[in-house]
Amino acid sequence: MITVRQEEEKDYKKVFELTEEAFRDMEHSDHQEQFLVEKLRKSEAFIPELSLVAEDENGTITGHILFTKIKIVNEEESFDSLALAPVSVKPGFQNQGIGGKLILEGHRIAKELGYESTILIGHEEYYPRFGYKKTSNFGISFPFDIPEENGMAVELIKDGLKDKKGVVKYPQEFGID
């Protein structure tokens, strides 16, 4: 039995350890995700309601997800969106649907808060099951090179990305210029 709830300050140390563990053996990781979470918590981009933990019936934190504010910008306009990064599931609890529960609950809360879309860089075989499509389908690109199939977005409401073309602008905490 897994429950998803908002992360609390008392969870920070466990989330740091869980995130480090979750990405330790990941091939496409800089192994800095746990530090990114700490930086983002202190940033203007942080939305406390969208920093979620998954907990088992014993109170063990088995997963964490973070959605933060980003912009999609072009020459004329700027649009609000969210970045999903990172989603972490404790080894030993992976492949049990915990990441999916976190993603879906995050989408529900984000929509309730008035957000219309979420953007991520992730595994092309995992995220489409949650409605994610290539950002190139929406005319959205990244400020750096990534394989096209790994940049994805989801519309949280109908037409949430319609006519919102541009480049993703990340908060400075991501370390991307």
Secondary structure, 3 states (H helix, E strand, C coil): CCEEEECCHHHHHHHHHHHHHHHCCCCCCCCCHHHHHHHHHCCCCEEEEEEEEEECCCCCEEEEEEEEEEEEECCCCEEEEEEEEEEEECCCCCCCCHHHHHHHHHHHHHHHCCCCEEEEECCCCCHHHHCCEEHHHHCEECCCCCCHHHEEEEECCCCCCCCCCEEEECCHHHCCC
